Amino acid sequence: MKILVIGSGGREHALVWKLAQSPHASRIWCAPANAGIAGERLVSNGSSVESLPIAAEDLPRLAAFAREQRVDLTVVGPDNPLALGIVDLFQGEGLRIWGPNQKAAQFESSKVFSQAFMERHGIPTARAGSFEDVGAARAFTDSLGGRCAVKADGLALGKGVLLCHSVPEAHEAIDEILVKQSFGTAGRKVVIQELLEGVEVSLHALCDGTTARLFPTSQDHKRALDGDQGLNTGGMGTYCPTPFMTEEALAEAGRAILDPWLRGCAAEGIDFRGILYPGVMLTRTGPKVLEFNARFGDPETQVYLTRLENDLVELLEASVEGRLGSVELKWRPGASVCVVLASGGYPGAYAKGRPITGLSEAEGIADVKVFHAGTALRGLDVVTNGGRVLGVTAWGASLAVARDRAYAAADRIAFEGRQLRRDIAVKGLR
């Protein structure tokens, strides 16, 4: 089976790594890939994964390649191609592709749409309002005492959420998005939510249009610095599972969130086939959805796929073909932890091209996999090529074992300006 994976981050490296383990995979390409993806080999025949110099947003070239090579399945990693309608384009040309179509991808590409959908269908969420007018937005934040989350409506690389604890902070956040347009066209509208209190977890569910199969819980670490300080990022590390929800509580959250979501999709003619990723706050009055994403989280993918025992090709095929009702997800016992190594200055300005050392030493530790995100090859050297550079992932019989292993591996890797959080999974150990 010939497979094309679209994307170049840690999420896509994890997807390629897991897909390459399937006996069904005979050839895998990744566009545009990274230095680590290019080093993966297929279990079935030992061939290398091939990198393609095609951007993830270059939909016509990707479709042309899939046609010419008679690709059996295309797997979409990032949010942008989904929002641009890559699934609709491929399906229109008779090409098999995994991921939500453009209408379904609105759950992530428009927070205004998503918030209104939750309110229409009784999905537990925060009190919120959607605004284009600065004055109306400010009046709503004033009614919340300034304690709110101000969110750009569109896609902003996971950074379009500003958390506020006072009226002046809230007004500044509104100006940042609506007036200064710091997030470009993504900030033409804002959603403002009351600030919920509790523990935040990431839920993931694999969907096939009528069935949703819930994953174990995970917890991301969005802020750049220890203690959840600093600016929002795309994610500085994660772990799975969390101790905050029992199996019973997770099933109950699934019923409270996914059941009305599925009914709402059916009522509104939304055929969602892919990953639904709700960010959820566990409040005193129960779980409430902060927002929906329409793809795997990154770095959550790294901890999920190092625990998943199913053949990923078979799971994605079942999702595309509407057969998830007969599929059971199987997970490796224990825990998995991912520690992100980022470029100095991230999520602000950062340098590229810094040589990376210690990769083979890190992966020499048992039960460790280093997933590449912002890397490139310069001759024979692996160099930095993005904000989040690597996702150092380890698994073990317990969260403590997995965490110690991940940090031991991370400390063997060096590059100029390297930054990381030292408190990944600490909340879980408490």
KAMOPE-V487357 format. One record per residue. N is the residue number from 0. PHI is phi in radians with two decimals (* if undefined). PSI is psi in radians with two decimals (999 if undefined). Layout:
((N PHI PSI) (N PHI PSI))
This chain:
((0 * 2.25) (1 -1.67 2.24) (2 -2.21 2.37) (3 -2.00 2.18) (4 -1.88 2.33) (5 -1.89 2.20) (6 2.34 3.04) (7 -2.51 0.21) (8 -1.76 -2.95) (9 -1.12 -0.62) (10 -1.03 -0.80) (11 -1.24 -0.61) (12 -1.09 -0.74) (13 -1.12 -0.71) (14 -1.09 -0.82) (15 -1.07 -0.81) (16 -0.99 -0.76) (17 -1.30 -0.71) (18 -1.10 -0.63) (19 -1.17 -0.29) (20 -1.44 -0.17) (21 -1.41 2.35) (22 -1.15 -0.26) (23 -1.33 -0.40) (24 -1.45 2.09) (25 -1.86 -0.39) (26 -2.74 2.37) (27 -2.31 2.29) (28 -1.99 2.70) (29 -2.39 2.32) (30 -2.20 2.09) (31 -1.66 0.02) (32 1.22 -3.02) (33 -2.67 -3.09) (34 -1.11 -0.58) (35 -1.35 -0.70) (36 -1.03 -0.70) (37 -1.15 -0.25) (38 -1.67 -0.02) (39 -1.41 2.60) (40 -2.19 2.59) (41 -1.38 2.38) (42 -1.16 -0.59) (43 -1.17 -0.62) (44 -2.50 0.05) (45 1.34 0.03) (46 -1.27 2.70) (47 -1.45 2.60) (48 -1.19 2.37) (49 -1.78 2.28) (50 -1.51 2.47) (51 -2.05 2.30) (52 -1.43 0.99) (53 -2.16 2.22) (54 -1.15 2.60) (55 -1.10 -0.40) (56 -1.66 -0.02) (57 -1.51 1.29) (58 -1.07 -0.74) (59 -1.07 -0.73) (60 -1.19 -0.65) (61 -1.12 -0.76) (62 -1.13 -0.71) (63 -1.09 -0.72) (64 -1.10 -0.79) (65 -1.07 -0.65) (66 -1.16 -0.87) (67 -1.12 -0.67) (68 -1.59 -0.01) (69 0.91 0.91) (70 -1.13 2.32) (71 -1.41 -0.55) (72 -2.68 2.26) (73 -1.83 2.34) (74 -2.02 2.10) (75 -1.72 2.15) (76 -1.55 -1.02) (77 -1.41 2.91) (78 -1.33 -0.64) (79 -1.01 -0.90) (80 -1.04 -0.61) (81 -1.14 -0.78) (82 -1.14 -0.54) (83 -1.38 -0.19) (84 1.68 0.52) (85 -1.09 -0.62) (86 -1.15 -0.76) (87 -1.08 -0.74) (88 -1.08 -0.87) (89 -1.10 -0.80) (90 -1.10 -0.63) (91 -1.11 -0.40) (92 -1.78 0.20) (93 1.32 0.37) (94 -1.74 2.37) (95 -1.43 2.30) (96 -2.57 2.52) (97 -1.90 2.23) (98 2.53 2.76) (99 -1.23 2.52) (100 -1.22 3.10) (101 -1.08 -0.68) (102 -1.12 -0.76) (103 -1.23 -0.56) (104 -1.19 -0.19) (105 -1.03 -0.41) (106 -1.00 -0.50) (107 -1.82 -0.66) (108 -1.27 -0.27) (109 -2.44 1.84) (110 -1.16 -0.47) (111 -1.13 -0.84) (112 -1.02 -0.84) (113 -1.08 -0.78) (114 -1.11 -0.77) (115 -1.13 -0.67) (116 -1.08 -0.80) (117 -1.05 -0.73) (118 -1.20 -0.65) (119 -1.15 -0.59) (120 -1.96 0.27) (121 1.19 0.53) (122 -1.47 2.22) (123 -1.07 2.19) (124 -2.67 3.13) (125 -1.37 2.71) (126 -1.09 2.31) (127 -2.67 2.90) (128 -2.56 2.71) (129 -2.03 2.39) (130 -2.52 2.54) (131 -1.95 -0.45) (132 -1.56 2.24) (133 -1.09 -0.77) (134 -1.08 -0.78) (135 -1.15 -0.67) (136 -1.11 -0.77) (137 -1.11 -0.71) (138 -1.07 -0.68) (139 -1.20 -0.73) (140 -1.14 -0.59) (141 -1.10 -0.66) (142 -1.17 -0.34) (143 -1.69 0.10) (144 1.19 0.35) (145 1.42 -0.12) (146 -1.51 1.71) (147 -2.80 2.94) (148 -1.95 2.16) (149 -1.81 2.09) (150 -2.14 2.26) (151 -1.11 2.43) (152 -1.10 -0.73) (153 -1.68 -2.91) (154 -1.34 2.28) (155 -2.45 0.64) (156 0.99 0.56) (157 1.33 0.12) (158 -1.98 0.05) (159 -1.52 0.49) (160 -2.13 2.14) (161 -2.00 2.07) (162 -1.57 2.28) (163 -2.20 2.53) (164 -2.17 0.10) (165 -2.66 2.84) (166 -1.08 -0.79) (167 -1.05 -0.69) (168 -1.07 -0.74) (169 -1.15 -0.75) (170 -1.09 -0.70) (171 -1.12 -0.70) (172 -1.13 -0.74) (173 -1.07 -0.77) (174 -1.10 -0.69) (175 -1.03 -0.73) (176 -1.54 -0.89) (177 -1.45 -0.62) (178 -1.62 -0.96) (179 -1.34 -0.27) (180 0.94 0.80) (181 -1.11 -0.38) (182 -1.91 0.35) (183 1.09 -2.49) (184 -1.15 -0.36) (185 -1.09 -0.36) (186 -1.85 0.47) (187 -1.20 -0.49) (188 -2.29 2.77) (189 -2.24 2.63) (190 -1.89 2.28) (191 -2.03 2.13) (192 -2.00 2.55) (193 -1.03 2.59) (194 -1.41 1.94) (195 -1.45 2.56) (196 -1.92 2.44) (197 2.63 -2.75) (198 -1.85 2.27) (199 -1.63 2.35) (200 -2.31 2.77) (201 -1.79 2.18) (202 -1.84 2.59) (203 -2.34 2.49) (204 -2.45 2.30) (205 -1.51 2.24) (206 -2.16 2.66) (207 -2.28 0.37) (208 1.78 -0.57) (209 -2.29 -0.39) (210 -2.11 2.51) (211 -2.22 2.14) (212 -1.81 1.98) (213 -1.38 2.39) (214 -1.49 2.95) (215 -1.11 2.92) (216 -1.33 2.73) (217 -2.48 2.92) (218 -2.36 2.16) (219 -1.58 2.83) (220 -2.18 1.67) (221 -1.38 -0.64) (222 -1.27 2.67) (223 -1.26 -0.48) (224 -2.05 2.80) (225 -0.93 2.64) (226 1.25 0.38) (227 0.99 0.75) (228 -1.86 2.93) (229 1.50 -3.00) (230 -1.35 2.75) (231 -1.19 2.50) (232 -2.23 -3.07) (233 -1.35 -0.08) (234 2.25 2.15) (235 -1.81 0.06) (236 2.69 2.85) (237 -2.79 2.95) (238 -2.61 2.79) (239 -2.66 2.34) (240 -1.52 2.99) (241 -1.65 2.69) (242 -1.53 0.05) (243 -1.43 -0.24) (244 -2.34 2.22) (245 -1.29 2.95) (246 -1.02 -0.66) (247 -1.17 -0.74) (248 -1.18 -0.63) (249 -1.14 -0.76) (250 -1.09 -0.69) (251 -1.14 -0.71) (252 -1.11 -0.67) (253 -1.05 -0.75) (254 -1.15 -0.71) (255 -1.23 -0.55) (256 -1.80 -0.90) (257 -1.33 -0.63) (258 -1.08 -0.90) (259 -1.18 -0.51) (260 -1.12 -0.79) (261 -1.10 -0.73) (262 -1.11 -0.71) (263 -1.12 -0.73) (264 -1.07 -0.77) (265 -1.09 -0.74) (266 -1.15 -0.55) (267 -1.81 0.18) (268 1.16 0.63) (269 -1.76 2.03) (270 -1.75 1.62) (271 -1.68 1.94) (272 -2.18 1.87) (273 2.78 -2.64) (274 -1.81 2.21) (275 -1.75 2.25) (276 -2.21 1.62) (277 -1.49 2.27) (278 -1.44 2.22) (279 -2.22 2.39) (280 -1.79 2.19) (281 -1.51 1.72) (282 -1.71 3.03) (283 -1.09 -0.45) (284 -1.76 0.26) (285 1.98 3.03) (286 -1.22 2.41) (287 -2.30 2.40) (288 -1.37 2.23) (289 -1.47 -0.75) (290 -2.93 2.85) (291 -1.89 2.52) (292 -2.07 2.70) (293 -2.00 0.57) (294 -2.84 3.00) (295 -1.03 2.47) (296 -1.25 2.69) (297 -2.29 1.94) (298 -1.76 0.24) (299 -1.01 -0.58) (300 -0.97 -0.66) (301 -1.12 -0.70) (302 -1.38 -0.57) (303 -1.18 -0.84) (304 -1.31 -0.34) (305 -1.40 -0.17) (306 -1.86 -0.36) (307 -1.21 2.25) (308 -1.72 -0.32) (309 -1.16 2.77) (310 -1.28 2.07) (311 -1.16 -0.62) (312 -1.02 -0.80) (313 -1.10 -0.68) (314 -1.14 -0.79) (315 -1.16 -0.63) (316 -1.07 -0.76) (317 -1.12 -0.63) (318 -1.15 -0.79) (319 -1.12 -0.68) (320 -1.64 0.05) (321 1.26 0.61) (322 -2.00 0.31) (323 -1.21 -0.33) (324 -1.02 -0.44) (325 -1.82 0.18) (326 -1.90 2.40) (327 -1.97 2.26) (328 -1.39 2.41) (329 -2.15 2.38) (330 -2.20 2.45) (331 -1.11 2.35) (332 -1.10 2.83) (333 1.65 -2.58) (334 -2.49 2.85) (335 -2.38 2.48) (336 -2.31 2.36) (337 -2.10 2.18) (338 -1.94 2.12) (339 -1.53 2.30) (340 -1.78 2.14) (341 -2.06 2.82) (342 -1.27 2.57) (343 -1.02 2.30) (344 1.73 -0.39) (345 -1.06 2.41) (346 -1.54 0.21) (347 -1.52 -2.65) (348 -1.19 2.51) (349 -2.61 2.75) (350 -1.51 2.72) (351 -2.07 2.94) (352 1.47 0.25) (353 -1.41 2.20) (354 -1.09 2.47) (355 -1.93 2.28) (356 -2.11 2.80) (357 1.56 0.14) (358 -1.14 -0.80) (359 -1.19 -0.60) (360 -1.11 -0.71) (361 -1.13 -0.79) (362 -1.34 -0.12) (363 -1.30 -0.25) (364 -1.35 2.36) (365 -1.06 2.50) (366 1.05 0.71) (367 -2.25 2.41) (368 -2.34 2.22) (369 -1.69 1.94) (370 -1.61 2.27) (371 -1.50 2.52) (372 -2.18 -1.41) (373 -1.67 1.28) (374 -2.28 2.79) (375 -2.61 2.88) (376 -1.72 2.33) (377 -2.18 1.72) (378 1.18 -2.16) (379 -1.67 -0.06) (380 -1.60 2.46) (381 -1.57 2.24) (382 -2.22 2.82) (383 -1.25 2.54) (384 -2.59 0.42) (385 -3.02 -3.10) (386 -1.31 -1.02) (387 -1.54 2.09) (388 -1.67 -0.86) (389 -2.46 2.63) (390 -2.04 1.73) (391 -1.44 1.96) (392 -2.09 2.35) (393 -2.41 2.69) (394 -2.30 2.78) (395 -2.95 3.14) (396 -1.19 -0.38) (397 -2.47 2.89) (398 -1.09 -0.71) (399 -1.09 -0.76) (400 -1.12 -0.81) (401 -1.09 -0.71) (402 -1.14 -0.83) (403 -1.02 -0.70) (404 -1.15 -0.76) (405 -1.11 -0.76) (406 -1.25 -0.61) (407 -1.07 -0.71) (408 -1.23 -0.76) (409 -1.03 -0.64) (410 -1.31 -0.12) (411 -1.57 -0.14) (412 -1.81 2.38) (413 -2.39 2.50) (414 -2.78 2.68) (415 -1.04 2.24) (416 1.49 0.05) (417 -0.88 2.31) (418 -2.32 2.59) (419 -2.70 2.79) (420 -1.55 2.51) (421 -1.77 0.11) (422 -2.10 0.41) (423 -1.11 2.26) (424 1.32 0.05) (425 -1.07 -0.67) (426 -1.05 -0.63) (427 -1.19 -0.59) (428 -1.36 -0.38) (429 -1.23 999))
